[in-house]
Amino acid sequence: MDDSFSCSGSSSNSPGEMIEIFYKCINEKNLKEMSTYISEDCLIEDTLFSEKFKGKKAAMSFIEKLTESMGPDMKFRIRKVYERRPSTARAIWHLEWRNMEIPLTKGCTFIDIRDEERKTIQMVQIITESQLKAGHLFLAIMKLVTLLLAKHPAILEWLTKVSQQRWVKRISKICIFLFKHLLDNFLKSYLTFIHLGTQLYSHVLNFLCYVIECFK
């Protein structure tokens, strides 16, 4: 991302420029400037969280906690920005610590802006890279299911009927809720681990620099 990009308000900002401003303000922890770009009815959805952040107050609280957890050395680095005028943009990004990419931190963010005299961000959707790399397992299961249905097509009809039963729907909702809860806790723990790890690494480097200075 171009660090020379200005965060000053402008009615000429395109959707792509707005999403760059959004992450520049986060990297610089410029909450005051960020607040001027968030609409009163802003909605933020992040796949790491089960809840949505509705309204400007909740959105700014989420952004503030995000900037606090990043510490002084962690930054978002935008790889590519796509936009669909007049009001939508998408950014592909990853997290870096002192210009070094952190593994498993890729993501994609979509924003919708209001086409007003002063453009504001109305919706933010953040999709973070899955920490569970189960692609090969998923393909194997899909192949198995396809072969099974080819030999016994009546199974699909039976499953369709069973899935309409109330007790099955209730059990499914409970399982989905538990899975989301466990996954949310896992992802939050992973990000906390990254944050603590970067802090520890920083302290170790500072200590080594101090020792080297003492022996000069």
C-alpha positions, 0 to 999 in steps of 0.5 A: 500500500502506498504510504504517501496516500493522504487521509484527508477528507475528499469528496473525490475519493473513489471506492478503491481510494477509500479502502486504502484510506481505511487501512492506512488509518488502521496502520497509523492508528488514526482513529480520529480521522477514521471516525470521519469516514465511518457512517452512523449506520455502518455495519462491519462483518468479520469472519473471525467473529460470530457477532456483527458490529452495527452502528458507528459506535460498535464499528469504531470500538471494533477498529480500536480493539483491532489497532490495539491488538496489532501493537506498534509493529504489525501492519496491514499490507494491501496486495491488490485493490479492485473496485466497481464504481460507484460504491464498491471496492475490494482489497486483498491483504496480509499482515506484516511485522516489521515488513515481514509477512506473517504466515496464515494472515491473508485476507480480503475486505469488501467495502460499500460507500455512500455516494454523498457529498462527503463519502462515508463507509457504510459496510465492511466485510472482512474475510480472513484466510482459513487456518484449517487447510483441509482442501485435500480432505474436502476433495476426497470426501466430495469424490466419495459422496459423488461415487456413493450417490451415483450408485445409490441415488435414493440416498439423496432423496432420503437425506432431503426428507430427513433434513426437513424434520424439526429435530434434525434442524435443531440438532444441525443448529446446535452443531453449527453453533458449537462449531462456530464457537470453537472455531472463533475461539481457535482463531482468536487464540491464534491471533493472540499467539501471533501478537504475543509472539511478535512482542516477545520477538521485539523484546528479545531483539531489543535486549540483544541490541542492548547487550551488543551496545554494552560490549562496544 
